């Protein structure tokens, strides 16, 4: 998001070193909006502007810069200033940025950070991509179970400065093991009884993830239980961090986009479409295209079995693409519907009977209607009205098999423990293509002898 | 999610009316988890169990039941008890449920609700599906701008009982117009200065949506600014509700699933795959299949132009499906990549030059490789080595045009102000099919004379 409205003014303020105005610009708006107004500046200019506000707000605005601007600033600006900025960023975002910098630069910056931050970065870096550990932030409000409500408030106002937002208050024992959770609402509404101990207030059935859990599990739990944040514990159930709702939205988006790619026979990209290296993109698409190419070769082999019919009834050739695409398209629809319904949790394997029944009904409707259209067309092309029947019969059968293959193949993949989205549309279409050819010429043989 | 572990015990407790045990069961666990253990009960049994806890917890557990169970309870159980339950549900969820009940039942239940709740339901019902108004809940922490921090805490502990969670504290003037926002963190860390007025503490640049704004705009803003909740105002900027992060996750999921469906040429479903009426499903698929059918007819017409070649070189027919599917598959990949990148905001129309350039490079790589494979196969089938060149040249050209069509058609649709996902994969494939046939036979003419 770039907003160029204030660009000339900003540049003028920078040129004439108008510190007061620059400070006001930084502080007047929501940090996200301030960042948008600065998106047209060069990274160096933006960094200069940010020097006019407090370190806290500087970090908040910086968070909304786009990745390229962030990296340019981290790479090129004064190490001392950059290290101070890093110290103020949320722990999870900080690690993601550090991972994009050169070894050399990281070493230089880490040396300038307090030992605690350095350890924190190293530790978060050690978790594998796609796990809860890599997703979490270590800034979490921890309260001792023996505190009273009044003491908890005092403790919180001490911690609040370092915390991004208070989602839930986690209650731990003396060895940092997670014992329970208190919501901000509960604490506020207990202010009337300030001497209640947290251990008597807290909910003890806490839903947690472990650092090594997969990010899809994280998203599933947060969505299922409508949580603002989910606590992350280590093997000893010690509270080590939380994952917040905004990171969960990112996971959901990532997961569904990956599904969409798999459905279209593209292996999931690790990077954005415009950022990924072209050789990698070629590989992620090429591997599937090659597999599909060999599947398509089978259609050629199938066609070869019908040499005689092809010679005798050349008009049949005209309808090959139409037959094939009718099957492929209905298969694509069914497969996508079943895969997305499975991803959202609406459909499970045990629903297979319902699914098949519904696909048979829909397949009959769709195949019947398209068959009718096909019959009208073939009456004009086929040599006689009997031969013209080949087209409608084939279309009906092919659409039916498209619906059934499209719906069942993802279910079978799921049953085998594979990702149902692997049963991509082109793959379904490839299988239906071969079936389509076989059905077509067998119907032709049957009808015309 | 069904957990049958406690089912026998629960049924026993119900049979022997063990009130104490049932109360403990309701209160021991996280409400979401309690609901899972009850999912195996009949709606009537579940409702009986819930009678053993407080109205607040009853509503919380009920929230996690699946839709069918919820509706069965609302429809069949004692109206007085059900009305009490409705009164305790979050305002947004309550309306969604009421909309599924019969007119008669709704009239009966509404009559039993306090006037305020009744008005609230009527008002929320009046917002169109897919707007911010329909998504919001009316339970929001509102504080007068003239309050001090200490007074704000007192006011909050009064309001807290009715509020689901406190996300942000919205500051309003005497006519309920939104003036600013204070985070829970800010308020807690200002406890040291209890006489500060909220108007001196609040952030005044608040990001809001209006009731009539589209839900996609809501999701976009919440994601862009990493908000926990976004305030909803009416035309006079009066604060009327908030939309919380969990509803935003649902919107993102809905939106991406709709995209996946459009990409596969299924008009978006208003209901789940298993819930939607079959005639409707048939229509939503049939409309696109019919359009695609007519597109495929054009391939038949294209083929007809090459009657002579078809008669002369029958071996060319064998490769028709392979040529067509190579183009279709590479087009499908490109279209999906561009559409998903546009949805996530990574790619914009102004990036078209970069996109085309990248697709040309990838198209050359993929087409070159598949062409090579095709050449090896055609050497075995074609009558001579010159004719065998038809296949690799065609495959290269067809894959290239697949990549280019797939990438540009969604961009053009976007440029025209249409949903790029409408340029579905089958549609791209249909266009590439026709191109493929024309390229194939023109190459054949060129090579073999």
Interface residues (C-beta under 8 A of the other chain):
Chain A: X1 X28 X29 X30 X32 X33 X64 X153 X156 X157 X160 X161 X163 X164 X165 X166 X167 X183 X184 X185 X188 X189 X191 X192 X203 X205 X206 X207 X222 X223 X224 X225 X226 X228 X245 X246 X248 X249 X252 X253 X256 X257 X259 X260 X261 X263 X264 X265 X266 X272 X273 X274 X278 X279 X281 X282 X285 X286 X288 X289 X290 X292 X293 X296 X297 X299 X300 X303 X304 X307 X310 X311 X314 X317 X318 X319 X320 X321 X322 X324 X325 X326 X328 X329 X330 X332 X333 X335 X336 X337 X338 X339 X340 X341 X343 X344 X346 X347 X351 X354 X355 X358 X361 X362 X365 X366 X369 X370 X373 X374 X377 X381 X399 X425 X426 X429 X430 X433 X437
Chain B: X1 X28 X29 X30 X32 X33 X64 X153 X156 X157 X160 X161 X163 X164 X165 X166 X167 X183 X184 X185 X188 X189 X191 X192 X203 X205 X206 X207 X222 X223 X224 X225 X226 X228 X245 X246 X248 X249 X252 X253 X256 X257 X259 X260 X261 X263 X264 X265 X266 X269 X272 X273 X274 X278 X279 X281 X282 X285 X286 X288 X289 X290 X292 X293 X296 X297 X299 X300 X303 X304 X307 X310 X311 X314 X317 X318 X319 X320 X321 X322 X324 X325 X326 X328 X329 X330 X332 X333 X335 X336 X337 X338 X339 X340 X341 X343 X344 X346 X347 X351 X354 X355 X358 X361 X362 X365 X366 X369 X370 X373 X374 X377 X381 X399 X425 X426 X429 X430 X433 X437
